[in-house]
Amino acid sequence: MKTIEPYIIEVKEKLGLETYQETMEYLGMARQAWTAIQKGTGVQEKNAIRIGEVLDISPVEIMAVSLALKAKNNEIRDMWLKLAKEKEEERKKKQKTEEKPQKI
């Protein structure tokens, strides 16, 4: 199942930070948050927004993953995962469009 961990790794790499502790501090999250994220927990709304701002992606995608991780039943989890996947596909499609060279 999709987790928040890849987003945190991407933040760390994008900012050129040395440690996950630095990454958590940059995002305004507790240092212990990295351990919780590795165990498959979600993030708070404010943290989803911060992560989205750094990565220039919709926090809705991150929150959908987070809420899927917190869901109490499979139906709700699957609905959140579907939304997360849709948002991710929209983002990737937009990135591909922006990467295509303009014809002159």
Buried (B, 14 or more C-beta within 10 A) or exposed (E): EBBBBEBBEBBBEEEEBEEBEBBBBBBEBEEEBBEBBEEEBBBEEEBBBBBBEBBEBBBBBBBBBBBBBBBEEEEEBEBBBEBBBEBBEBBEEEEEEEEEEEEE
